[in-house]
Amino acid sequence: MSYLFVYGTLRRGFDHPMADLLARSAEFFTSAYCQGLLYDLGPYPVFTYSNLPEVSVIGDVYLLHNEHEVLKVLDEYEGIGEDLETGINYERLKLEVFSEEGIKISAWVYLYLGTLDHLKPIVGGDYLKYFSSLNN
């Protein structure tokens, strides 16, 4: 079994074509968190890993039914292996994420590799709450 941790516009609750694709191609497994920080990049957040236990990112874990096919589409969407025109690039790695019950899960996560100096931190690490607060 292979899992994917999503923290931004691919989470449940977002009306996004890639979130719809994920919902059709995978099964929601649990809400979870991963050590790291989120930053606001405008139309979506970016995730950076941190080994500091006091910071975490909230997201959803999906069980991938057809890992190769789903990740191929998502890798292309995320720009894995490319230097994007915006200067933003990502890497997909397996990290430990934790369910709300504290169960450790090894899951794929898309990590941001760009500079952070111009980005606004998303306090609390929950993009769904952050996005909702911006639109109220």
Protein Blocks (a to p, Z undefined) as FASTA:
>chain_A
ZZdddfblmpghiacfklmmmmmmpccfbdcddedddddehjaccddddfbfkbccdddd
dddfblmlmmmmmmmmnopoiacfkopacdddddddddfkopacdddddddfbdfklpcc
dehiiaklmmmmmmZZ
